[in-house]
Amino acid sequence: MPEYWHFGSRLNKKRQRPTTHPLTGLTTLLDTLLTVASYILSNMPAQLVSIFDAADYDAELARSSQILNGGGVVVLPTETVYGAAGRLDHPAARSRLLALRNSGESKPMTIHVARREDALRYIGPVNDLGQRLMRKLWPGPVGLIFEVPTDRRLEVANKLGVSEADIYESRSITLRFPDHPVASDIIGEIDGPVVLTMASPNAGGAGFRAQSLAEELGDKVDLVFDAGPTKYSKPSTLVRVHADRFEIVRSGVYDERIIERLLKTTVLFVCSGNTCRSPMAEAIARSLLSKNLNINEMELEKRGISILSAGTYAMPGMRATSQAVDAVKDLGMDLSRHRSRSLTVELIHQADVIYTMGRGHAQAVRSLVPSAVDKVQTLDPDGDIEDPIGSDLAVYKSLANQLSTLIELRLNERKIA
C-alpha cells in the first residue's frame, strides 16, 4: 500500500491506516444483534389462538389450511393430546415435524383422516373386521394398523411423491380419525395426507395443554390452536387389524375390554331420566329379539347383541318407576333390577343405532358427539313420545303397547336379528 496520498502539488504523510475496514465493527454489531434477535424469537411463545373464542372460526380454519398447504406446522387439539400437524407430501413440513420428534423415534408419522372413506386412499379394500373396527371405533381415540399389499404401497407412495418408508412401516400403516371438531374440520380441508406427531417430546405434561406447548415450541411451529385441556389427557390406543381378530399394540384410552364392548351390535334407547320410557323400551327390545332368535334373553350378549338405555338428565342408580315395572310385567318382562344410567360419550360411540324418545334427546346426543348424527333418530318418526311420569298405570300400559309396535318396526328396518 502507498505510504503517501497526493493532494494537488503537496505530498502529505497520511495517518496510519486501520487494519480493518471501518464498517467491520458495525457489521459485527449487526451480527450480534441478529443473533440476539434470533435467540429471542426462537424463545418466544408460538402464536396461540383460542379457537373456540375466535371472532371468526372459519377464517382461522382457512388460515391454518393455508399454512399447512404452504409447508407450515400447526398444533391441533385432539381428544387425546395436542399434535403438531403438517403435510406429509411437503418436504419442509416433513423436515420440521421430524425435528420435533424424539431422536430415537424412527416409525412413520401417523396419517390422520377426517372421514372413514379417506382411509381407503392409503390401504385399499378392507376386510369385514377392519370395516367394523373403523365403524365402531372411529372417530375416537384409536389408531388402526392395517397391512397393505406391496403394489398398493408402491402406488400410494409414487402418487404422493414420497418414499414408502415415510408412510408405511414394513408392510403396514397406522391411521387415525380424531374425535375433535377442530382437528376434523382442518384435516378435512386439506387435499393431501396430514400427519400428526406428539407436539411435545415430553411424554404427557405439556402435550395436553396448548399454552405450555406454545411456550415450549416457540418458532418450531407456526400456530397453536388452544381448545382447552384435552378430553382424555392420555395417548390413543393402537390396534392392529388381522383377518379375524384384533391385537392391542399400545395401551391408551381404550383397553381390550372396552374395545370388545364397542364391537358388539348395540341398540341404545334414550329418554330424560332413564326411569320409565327408555328402560321400558330396553326391556321390550330384549324380549322381541330373544323371541326372534329363539334364545333366552341372557344369551343375547353371547350372540354379540347389546340392548341398553340411558337418560340425558339421569341420576345414576335410580330404580324404574313402579308403574313402568308393572306395565312391562304384564307383557312378561322384568324391570325390577333396572338402575338408571347417564348418557355418556362412550355409550354413544358404543351404539350402532340410537333411538330417542324425543327430538330434544336426539339433539343432546348430537351435542355430545356430533359425528353420531347418522345413527341417532327418534323412535317414533312422527314425533315425540310423551313422558308418562306422574301418570297412572293405564297410561304406562298404553305406552308399553306403543313402544312394542314402534320397536318391532325399527328392529325390522335395521335387520337386527
C-alpha positions as CSV (number, residue, x, y, z in Angstrom):
1,M,0.0,0.0,0.0
2,P,1.3,3.5,-0.7
3,E,2.7,5.5,2.2
4,Y,1.5,8.9,0.9
5,W,-1.6,10.5,-0.6
6,H,-1.2,13.0,-3.3
7,F,-3.3,16.2,-2.9
8,G,-2.7,18.7,-5.6
9,S,1.0,19.5,-5.6
10,R,1.6,18.7,-1.9
11,L,2.7,15.4,-0.5
12,N,1.3,14.8,2.9
13,K,2.2,11.9,5.0
14,K,-1.0,10.0,5.8
15,R,-2.0,8.7,9.2
16,Q,-1.5,5.1,10.0
17,R,-4.5,3.3,8.3
18,P,-6.6,0.9,10.3
19,T,-6.0,-2.7,9.7
20,T,-9.8,-3.4,9.3
21,H,-12.5,-1.8,7.3
22,P,-14.3,1.0,9.2
23,L,-17.6,-0.9,8.6
24,T,-16.3,-4.1,10.2
25,G,-17.3,-3.0,13.7
26,L,-20.8,-2.1,12.5
27,T,-21.1,-5.5,10.8
28,T,-20.0,-7.3,13.9
29,L,-22.5,-5.3,15.9
30,L,-25.3,-6.1,13.4
31,D,-24.4,-9.8,13.5
32,T,-24.5,-9.8,17.3
33,L,-27.9,-8.0,17.2
34,L,-29.2,-10.5,14.7
35,T,-28.0,-13.4,16.8
36,V,-29.7,-12.0,19.9
37,A,-32.9,-11.3,18.0
38,S,-32.9,-14.8,16.6
39,Y,-32.4,-16.2,20.1
40,I,-35.3,-14.0,21.4
41,L,-37.6,-15.0,18.6
42,S,-36.8,-18.7,19.0
43,N,-37.6,-18.5,22.7
44,M,-40.8,-16.5,22.2
45,P,-44.1,-18.5,22.5
46,A,-45.6,-19.6,19.3
47,Q,-48.7,-17.7,18.2
48,L,-51.6,-19.0,20.3
49,V,-55.3,-18.8,19.2
50,S,-58.1,-19.7,21.5
51,I,-60.1,-21.3,18.6
52,F,-63.5,-21.5,20.3
53,D,-63.3,-17.8,21.3
54,A,-62.1,-16.6,17.9
55,A,-64.1,-13.9,16.3
56,D,-64.2,-15.8,13.0
57,Y,-63.8,-19.5,13.4
58,D,-63.9,-20.2,9.6
59,A,-61.3,-17.6,9.0
60,E,-58.9,-19.2,11.5
61,L,-59.5,-22.6,9.8
62,A,-58.7,-21.1,6.4
63,R,-55.5,-19.5,7.8
64,S,-54.4,-22.9,9.2
65,S,-55.1,-24.6,5.9
66,Q,-53.0,-22.0,4.1
67,I,-50.2,-22.6,6.5
68,L,-50.3,-26.3,6.1
69,N,-50.6,-26.2,2.3
70,G,-47.5,-24.0,2.3
71,G,-45.4,-26.5,4.3
72,G,-46.0,-25.0,7.7
73,V,-46.7,-26.7,11.0
74,V,-49.8,-26.1,13.1
75,V,-50.5,-27.6,16.5
76,L,-54.0,-29.1,16.6
77,P,-56.2,-30.3,19.5
78,T,-57.4,-33.8,19.5
79,E,-59.3,-35.8,22.2
80,T,-56.1,-37.4,23.4
81,V,-53.2,-35.0,23.1
82,Y,-52.2,-31.9,21.1
83,G,-50.4,-32.9,17.9
84,A,-48.1,-31.0,15.6
85,A,-49.6,-31.3,12.1
86,G,-48.2,-30.9,8.7
87,R,-48.5,-32.3,5.1
88,L,-46.5,-35.5,4.7
89,D,-46.1,-34.7,1.0
90,H,-44.4,-31.3,1.7
91,P,-40.6,-31.7,2.3
92,A,-40.4,-28.6,4.5
93,A,-43.3,-29.8,6.7
94,R,-41.9,-33.3,6.9
95,S,-38.4,-32.0,7.9
96,R,-39.8,-29.7,10.7
97,L,-42.1,-32.4,12.1
98,L,-39.2,-34.9,12.2
99,A,-37.2,-32.3,14.1
100,L,-39.9,-32.2,16.8
101,R,-39.8,-35.9,17.5
102,N,-37.7,-37.8,20.0
103,S,-34.3,-38.6,18.5
104,G,-34.9,-42.3,18.9
105,E,-38.2,-42.3,17.1
106,S,-38.0,-43.9,13.6
107,K,-41.5,-45.0,12.8
108,P,-43.5,-43.2,10.2
109,M,-45.7,-40.4,11.5
110,T,-49.4,-41.2,11.8
111,I,-51.7,-40.1,9.0
112,H,-55.0,-38.6,10.3
113,V,-58.2,-38.5,8.3
114,A,-61.4,-36.6,8.7
115,R,-63.7,-39.2,7.1
116,R,-63.6,-43.0,7.2
117,E,-63.6,-43.3,3.5
118,D,-60.4,-41.2,3.3
119,A,-58.5,-44.1,4.9
120,L,-59.1,-46.2,1.7
121,R,-56.7,-43.9,-0.1
122,Y,-53.8,-45.5,1.7
123,I,-55.0,-49.1,2.3
124,G,-57.4,-50.2,-0.4
125,P,-60.1,-52.8,0.3
126,V,-60.7,-53.6,4.0
127,N,-61.8,-56.9,5.4
128,D,-65.1,-57.3,7.4
129,L,-63.3,-56.9,10.8
130,G,-61.4,-53.8,9.6
131,Q,-64.7,-52.2,8.4
132,R,-66.3,-52.9,11.8
133,L,-63.4,-51.5,13.7
134,M,-63.5,-48.4,11.6
135,R,-67.2,-48.0,12.0
136,K,-67.3,-48.7,15.7
137,L,-64.0,-47.1,16.9
138,W,-63.8,-44.0,14.6
139,P,-63.9,-41.2,15.2
140,G,-62.2,-41.9,18.5
141,P,-59.0,-42.3,20.5
142,V,-57.8,-45.3,18.5
143,G,-55.2,-45.7,15.8
144,L,-55.8,-48.7,13.5
145,I,-52.9,-50.5,11.9
146,F,-53.6,-52.2,8.6
147,E,-51.4,-54.4,6.5
148,V,-51.1,-53.1,2.9
149,P,-50.1,-55.2,-0.2
150,T,-46.8,-54.3,-1.9
151,D,-48.2,-53.0,-5.1
152,R,-50.7,-50.8,-3.2
153,R,-47.9,-49.3,-1.0
154,L,-45.8,-48.5,-4.1
155,E,-48.8,-47.0,-5.9
156,V,-49.6,-44.7,-2.9
157,A,-46.0,-43.6,-2.4
158,N,-45.5,-42.8,-6.0
159,K,-48.7,-40.8,-6.2
160,L,-47.8,-38.7,-3.1
161,G,-44.2,-38.3,-4.2
162,V,-42.7,-39.7,-1.0
163,S,-40.8,-42.8,-0.1
164,E,-42.7,-45.9,1.2
165,A,-40.8,-45.6,4.4
166,D,-42.4,-42.2,5.0
167,I,-45.9,-43.8,5.1
168,Y,-45.5,-47.5,5.8
169,E,-43.6,-49.4,8.5
170,S,-42.6,-52.6,6.8
171,R,-45.9,-53.7,5.3
172,S,-48.3,-51.8,7.5
173,I,-49.7,-48.3,8.1
174,T,-51.3,-46.6,11.1
175,L,-54.3,-44.3,10.5
176,R,-56.3,-42.3,13.0
177,F,-59.7,-40.4,12.8
178,P,-59.7,-38.0,15.7
179,D,-62.9,-37.2,17.6
180,H,-62.4,-33.5,17.8
181,P,-64.2,-30.9,15.7
182,V,-61.2,-28.6,15.2
183,A,-58.9,-31.3,14.0
184,S,-61.5,-32.8,11.8
185,D,-62.5,-29.5,10.3
186,I,-58.9,-28.6,9.4
187,I,-57.8,-32.0,8.2
188,G,-60.9,-32.3,6.0
189,E,-60.0,-29.1,4.2
190,I,-56.5,-30.4,3.2
191,D,-56.3,-32.2,-0.1
192,G,-53.3,-34.3,0.9
193,P,-52.0,-36.5,3.7
194,V,-51.9,-34.8,7.1
195,V,-49.7,-36.4,9.7
196,L,-49.7,-35.5,13.4
197,T,-46.9,-36.2,15.8
198,M,-46.8,-35.6,19.6
199,A,-46.3,-31.9,19.8
200,S,-44.1,-32.2,23.0
201,P,-41.2,-34.6,23.3
202,N,-42.0,-34.8,27.0
203,A,-44.5,-37.7,27.4
204,G,-47.7,-36.2,28.8
205,G,-47.5,-32.8,30.6
206,A,-47.3,-30.1,28.0
207,G,-48.8,-32.3,25.4
208,F,-52.2,-31.9,26.9
209,R,-52.1,-28.0,27.3
210,A,-51.8,-25.6,24.4
211,Q,-50.4,-22.7,26.5
212,S,-47.5,-24.9,27.7
213,L,-46.8,-26.1,24.1
214,A,-46.8,-22.5,22.7
215,E,-44.1,-21.6,25.2
216,E,-42.1,-24.8,24.7
217,L,-42.1,-24.9,20.9
218,G,-41.6,-21.3,20.0
219,D,-40.8,-20.8,16.3
220,K,-40.6,-24.5,15.7
221,V,-44.3,-24.3,14.8
222,D,-46.3,-21.5,13.0
223,L,-49.5,-21.6,15.0
224,V,-51.1,-23.3,18.1
225,F,-54.8,-23.7,18.4
226,D,-56.0,-23.7,22.0
227,A,-59.2,-25.7,22.6
228,G,-58.7,-26.2,26.3
229,P,-57.4,-29.3,28.1
230,T,-57.7,-32.5,26.0
231,K,-60.7,-34.7,26.8
232,Y,-58.7,-37.8,27.9
233,S,-55.2,-36.4,28.6
234,K,-53.8,-39.8,27.5
235,P,-52.4,-41.1,24.3
236,S,-54.5,-43.1,21.8
237,T,-54.8,-46.9,21.8
238,L,-53.1,-48.6,18.8
239,V,-54.9,-51.6,17.4
240,R,-53.6,-54.0,14.7
241,V,-56.2,-55.4,12.4
242,H,-55.8,-59.1,11.5
243,A,-58.0,-61.2,9.3
244,D,-60.3,-62.4,12.1
245,R,-59.0,-60.8,15.3
246,F,-57.6,-57.6,16.6
247,E,-54.4,-57.0,18.7
248,I,-53.7,-54.1,21.0
249,V,-50.2,-52.9,20.2
250,R,-50.2,-49.9,22.6
251,S,-52.4,-49.4,25.5
252,G,-54.1,-46.0,25.7
253,V,-57.6,-44.5,26.3
254,Y,-59.3,-47.8,25.5
255,D,-58.4,-51.2,26.8
256,E,-59.3,-54.6,25.3
257,R,-62.5,-54.8,27.5
258,I,-63.8,-51.5,26.2
259,I,-63.0,-52.4,22.6
260,E,-64.7,-55.8,22.9
261,R,-67.8,-54.0,24.2
262,L,-67.7,-51.4,21.5
263,L,-67.6,-54.0,18.8
264,K,-70.9,-55.5,19.7
265,T,-74.1,-54.7,17.9
266,T,-75.6,-52.2,20.3
267,V,-79.0,-50.6,20.4
268,L,-79.4,-47.7,22.7
269,F,-82.6,-46.1,23.9
270,V,-82.5,-42.6,25.3
271,C,-85.0,-40.6,27.3
272,S,-84.6,-38.0,30.1
273,G,-84.3,-39.7,33.5
274,N,-83.9,-43.4,32.4
275,T,-86.6,-44.5,34.8
276,C,-89.6,-45.1,32.5
277,R,-89.7,-44.7,28.7
278,S,-86.1,-45.8,27.8
279,P,-85.9,-48.7,30.3
280,M,-89.3,-49.9,29.1
281,A,-88.1,-49.8,25.5
282,E,-84.9,-51.7,26.5
283,A,-86.9,-54.5,28.2
284,I,-89.3,-54.7,25.2
285,A,-86.4,-54.8,22.7
286,R,-84.7,-57.6,24.6
287,S,-87.9,-59.6,24.7
288,L,-88.6,-59.2,20.9
289,L,-85.0,-60.0,19.9
290,S,-84.7,-63.1,22.1
291,K,-88.0,-64.4,20.7
292,N,-86.9,-63.7,17.1
293,L,-83.6,-65.6,17.7
294,N,-85.4,-68.3,19.8
295,I,-83.0,-67.9,22.7
296,N,-83.1,-66.8,26.3
297,E,-82.6,-63.1,26.9
298,M,-79.4,-63.9,28.9
299,E,-77.9,-65.3,25.7
300,L,-78.2,-62.1,23.7
301,E,-74.8,-60.9,24.9
302,K,-73.2,-64.1,23.8
303,R,-74.6,-63.5,20.3
304,G,-72.9,-60.1,20.3
305,I,-76.1,-58.1,20.8
306,S,-76.4,-55.5,23.5
307,I,-79.5,-53.5,24.3
308,L,-79.0,-50.5,26.5
309,S,-80.8,-47.4,27.8
310,A,-79.7,-44.1,29.3
311,G,-81.0,-40.7,30.2
312,T,-79.9,-37.2,29.2
313,Y,-80.5,-36.0,32.8
314,A,-80.4,-39.3,34.7
315,M,-79.3,-39.6,38.2
316,P,-77.3,-42.9,38.2
317,G,-78.6,-45.8,40.2
318,M,-82.3,-44.9,40.3
319,R,-84.9,-47.6,40.0
320,A,-87.5,-47.7,37.3
321,T,-90.9,-46.2,38.3
322,S,-93.3,-48.8,39.8
323,Q,-95.8,-48.1,37.0
324,A,-93.1,-48.9,34.4
325,V,-92.2,-52.1,36.2
326,D,-95.9,-53.2,36.4
327,A,-96.6,-52.2,32.8
328,V,-93.9,-54.4,31.3
329,K,-94.5,-57.2,33.8
330,D,-97.9,-57.8,32.2
331,L,-96.0,-58.4,29.0
332,G,-93.7,-61.0,30.6
333,M,-90.7,-58.7,31.2
334,D,-88.8,-57.8,34.3
335,L,-87.6,-54.3,35.2
336,S,-87.1,-54.8,38.9
337,R,-83.3,-54.9,38.6
338,H,-83.0,-51.8,36.4
339,R,-80.8,-49.0,37.6
340,S,-80.6,-45.7,35.7
341,R,-77.5,-44.5,33.9
342,S,-76.5,-41.2,32.4
343,L,-75.9,-40.7,28.7
344,T,-72.2,-40.6,28.0
345,V,-69.8,-40.2,25.1
346,E,-68.7,-43.8,25.4
347,L,-72.2,-45.1,25.2
348,I,-72.9,-43.1,22.1
349,H,-69.7,-44.4,20.4
350,Q,-70.6,-47.9,21.5
351,A,-74.1,-47.8,19.9
352,D,-74.8,-48.9,16.3
353,V,-78.2,-47.1,16.5
354,I,-79.7,-44.7,19.0
355,Y,-83.4,-44.3,19.4
356,T,-84.6,-41.4,21.4
357,M,-88.0,-40.7,22.9
358,G,-88.0,-37.1,21.7
359,R,-86.2,-34.6,19.4
360,G,-84.6,-32.9,22.4
361,H,-82.9,-36.2,23.4
362,A,-81.6,-36.6,19.8
363,Q,-80.2,-33.1,19.9
364,A,-78.5,-34.0,23.3
365,V,-76.8,-37.0,21.6
366,R,-75.6,-34.9,18.7
367,S,-74.3,-32.2,21.1
368,L,-72.1,-34.7,22.9
369,V,-70.9,-36.5,19.8
370,P,-71.6,-34.5,16.5
371,S,-70.3,-37.5,14.4
372,A,-73.2,-39.6,15.7
373,V,-75.7,-37.7,13.6
374,D,-76.1,-40.6,11.2
375,K,-77.1,-43.2,13.8
376,V,-79.5,-41.2,16.0
377,Q,-83.2,-40.9,15.3
378,T,-86.4,-40.6,17.2
379,L,-88.1,-43.9,17.9
380,D,-91.4,-42.5,16.6
381,P,-90.7,-40.9,13.2
382,D,-93.9,-38.9,13.6
383,G,-93.0,-37.1,16.8
384,D,-92.1,-37.2,20.4
385,I,-93.2,-39.9,22.8
386,E,-94.8,-38.2,25.8
387,D,-93.2,-38.6,29.2
388,P,-95.6,-40.6,31.4
389,I,-94.0,-39.6,34.7
390,G,-96.7,-39.0,37.3
391,S,-99.4,-40.8,35.3
392,D,-101.4,-43.9,36.3
393,L,-100.8,-47.5,35.3
394,A,-103.2,-47.3,32.4
395,V,-101.1,-44.6,30.7
396,Y,-98.0,-46.8,31.2
397,K,-99.7,-49.8,29.7
398,S,-100.7,-47.8,26.7
399,L,-97.1,-46.6,26.4
400,A,-95.8,-50.2,26.6
401,N,-98.1,-51.2,23.6
402,Q,-97.0,-48.1,21.6
403,L,-93.3,-48.9,22.3
404,S,-93.7,-52.5,21.3
405,T,-95.2,-51.6,17.9
406,L,-92.5,-49.0,17.2
407,I,-89.6,-51.1,18.3
408,E,-90.6,-54.1,16.2
409,L,-90.8,-51.8,13.2
410,R,-87.4,-50.3,13.9
411,L,-85.7,-53.6,14.5
412,N,-87.0,-55.0,11.3
413,E,-85.8,-51.8,9.5
414,R,-82.3,-52.4,10.8
415,K,-82.5,-56.1,10.2
416,I,-81.3,-56.8,13.7
417,A,-81.8,-60.5,14.4
